Amino acid sequence: MVQITLPDGSQRQFPQPVTVAEVAASIGAGLAKAALGGKVDGQLVDTSYSIAQDAKLAIVTAKDADGLELIRHSTAHLLAYAVKALFPEAQVTIGPVIENGFFYDFSYKRPFTPEDLQAIEKRMAELAAKDEPVLRRVLPRDEAVAHFKAMGEHYKAEIIGSIPAGQEVSLYREGGFEDLCRGPHVPSTGKLKHFKLMKVAGAYWRGDSKNEMLQRIYGTAWASKEDLQQHLTLLEEAEKRDHRKLGRELDLFHIDEHSPGTVFWHPRGWTLWQEVEQYMRRVYRDNGYQEVKGPQILDQGLWEKTGHWDKYRENMFVTESEKRDFALKPMNCPGHIIIFKQGIKSYRDLPLRFGEFGQCHRNEPSGGLHGIMRVRAFTQDDGHIFCTEDQILSEVVAFTTLLQKVYKDFGFSRIIYKLSTRPEKRIGSEESWDRAENALADGLRASGCDFSYLPGEGAFYGPKIEYTLKDAIGREWQCGTIQVDPNMPERLDAEYVGEDGARHRPIMLHRAIVGSLERFIGILIEEHAGALPTWLSPVQVVVLNITDAQADYCQEIAKTLQNQGLRVQLDLRNEKITYKIREHSLQKPPFILVVGDKEKASGSVAVRARGNKDLGVMSLAAFTAQITSDIAHKA
């Protein structure tokens, strides 16, 4: 007798081993039809999986996150099935699930075209409509290798050949297509209805640039037509907000082949940068941080002590001088410890907060670079707090409160809080981990934050909090962090004199609010779709004349506003006013002032706000009061 316990606590008994599908059918025809898989004692399995002993079972449908995973995994196989049907000479390699979809890599004699993608997607729909069963079988490793070699699938044979001898592998067949896969999969292709192929990109076999370049077809798949359409709409909106596109259109920055992975800031972009940096500098000053500046290049010996030379060497830019090896710093923390060690520190000096706008360099793979979001040279609003273990809680509370205010000023109101706890491989006593994790958790609670745990995701030396922004279209960006680190002060021999007169190791809290300034500015551009708040806009006011008769008055207006600290652009060109308004509106300034004879005679300005809003005619003093209020309130 096999006893199955369902999520609601009810139990069903069967006289012999029973499949997930059979259990679903015993509950109801509707559930049997909707079932995509099952979770047996927490393990995701096919509906054909046979349960031979007492177990807990949850039936997985399209409404579940696991169901969506099954749909996407199976749609990747459907993609490969369609490609093989249309291009028999193509060889299949790997096809995993990724965020919001899947991809599959292929080896083929020519590049796939947009027309090919349309044909493949059409064939996928035709194959799904056949509602062919997805069947699993198991073969010994060597037999599976021979099987795929006979099919001409040399990449699959190579993958299986890397599996230890004597093991078995599972294969899944749907119609005339069979693929190597651990599974599980949906029970039939008819469950796959809402998908779309997105693009083709290059990818090296096994991720090694020495190997053949394959073709990677990306797709997305969803449980319903509405979910698919919502996702496609989101992608359209994201494309409109793409910081790379807006960076060109608004003349903010560009990336150049002469220095890949670094940013060339144009005057307007650098103005935006300076506004962000100077704001963060005021945050440092007003919250007990002392700004420091460390060198760009540090000796190899220091990086050996910190452990970076062994674990991070391939991502570091190195150089040599006078037979000594150096590296451009990939992070600022070792420099801050060296500064901390200058002179004797007392417990009375703690907590000691250092902040630096430190430029770092990391040798990121070229394929991973992305506009100003992922670069090789970046500047962090990096801070390190040296404190005692007893001070962690109060520092976390103060930091979280500060971070919330900063994000609000930049226009972000939704923050996700996650606490990463001790990993399997770690240093330090269990008691010290308990204290550190409890201090972080208590700090979040004291700040009124709901948070989730990320078990095992902490660093080997300490736990951390991740602060993730949710933007206007629902995307998440992990920016802020505070991390407990007793390890680096130990490695670099940092000490302070305690109240007992003895020497003690400080705890080091790594903390960042915006993280990489380049990345954060990219996020800001996309959050506001280029229409930055008045206080951040590179140009805050544009002054336009209608005819040459108002030129002198426009110059007076511009000078008056500039003397009040506003960023003003003056356009006295002999062009139609409608043309000038339209041209400047595309640059998204918060305000455009239009001046004609009436405005000149009355000493006023006609004000147009962003979004083609006519605010009417007002005195220059009234306009100045409005814009300065907007700036002061970060409106």
SULSUL-V189704 format. One record per backbone hydrogen bond with DSSP energy under -1.0 kcal/mol. CO is the residue of the C=O (numbers start at 0). NH is the residue of the N-H. Records with the same first field share a line. If there is no record, write none. Layout:
CO->NH ; NH
This chain:
1->13
2->54
3->11
4->56
5->8
9->5
11->3
13->1
17->50
18->22
19->23
20->24
21->25
22->26
23->27
27->31
28->32
29->33
30->34
36->59
37->44
38->57
39->42
42->39
44->37
45->48
46->20
48->19
50->17
54->4
55->40
57->38
59->35 ; 36
60->63
63->67
64->68
65->69
66->70
67->71
68->72
69->73
70->74
71->75
72->76
73->77
74->78
75->79
76->80
77->81
78->82
79->83
80->84
81->85
82->86
86->89
90->106
93->104
95->102
97->100
100->97
101->218
103->216
104->92
105->214
106->90
112->116
113->117
114->118
115->119
116->120
117->121
118->122
119->123
120->124
121->125
122->126
123->127
124->128
127->130
131->188
134->172
136->170
138->168
139->143
140->144
141->145
142->146
143->147
144->148
145->149
146->150
147->152
148->151
151->153
152->156
153->157
154->158
155->159
156->160
159->162
163->166
166->140
168->138
169->180
170->136
171->178
172->134
173->176
176->173
178->171
186->133
187->190
188->191
193->221
195->219
198->217
200->215
202->213
203->206
204->207
207->210
211->204
213->202
214->105
215->200
216->103
217->197
218->101
219->195
223->227
224->228
225->229
226->230
227->231
228->232
229->233
230->234
231->235
232->236
233->237
234->238
235->239
236->240
241->245
242->246
243->247
244->248
245->249
246->251
251->265
253->263
255->258
258->261
260->375 ; 376
263->253
265->269
266->270
267->271
268->272
269->273
270->274
271->275
272->276
273->277
274->278
275->279
276->280
277->281
278->282
279->283
280->284
281->285
283->286 ; 288
289->354
295->328
297->326
298->302
299->303
300->304
301->305
302->308
306->310
307->311
311->314
312->315
314->362
316->327
318->325
320->323
323->320
324->299
325->318
326->297
328->360
331->335
332->336
333->337
334->338
335->339
336->340
338->341
344->496
345->348
351->385
352->289
353->383
354->291
355->357 ; 381
357->379
359->377
361->363
364->367
365->368
369->372 ; 373
373->369
375->361
377->359
378->516
379->381
381->355
382->510
383->353
384->508
385->351
386->506
387->390
388->391
390->394
391->395
392->396
393->397
394->398
395->399
396->400
397->401
398->402
399->403
400->404
401->405
402->406
403->407
404->408
405->409
406->411
407->410
413->469
415->467
416->451
417->465
418->453
419->463
420->457
428->432
429->433
430->434
431->435
432->436
433->437
434->438
435->439
436->440
437->441
438->442
439->443
440->444
441->445
442->446
443->448
444->447
451->418
453->420 ; 456
459->426
461->458
462->483
463->419
464->481
465->417
466->478 ; 479
467->415
468->476
470->473
474->470
476->468
479->466
480->511
481->464
482->509
484->507
486->490
487->491
488->493
495->503
496->346
497->500
501->497
503->495
506->386
507->484
508->384
509->482
510->382
511->480
514->380
515->519
516->520
517->521
518->522
519->523
520->524
521->525
522->526
523->527
524->529
527->530
529->531
532->535 ; 536
539->590
540->568
541->592
542->570
543->594
546->549
547->550
549->553
550->554
551->555
552->556
553->557
554->558
555->559
556->560
557->561
558->562
560->565
561->564
566->539 ; 540
568->542
570->544
572->574
575->579
576->580
577->581
578->582
579->583
580->584
581->585
583->586
584->587
589->609
590->541
591->607
592->543
593->605
594->545
595->599
596->600
597->601
598->603
604->617
605->593
606->614
607->591
608->612
612->608
615->606
617->604
618->622
619->623
620->624
621->625
622->626
623->627
624->628
625->629
626->630
627->631
628->632
629->634
630->633
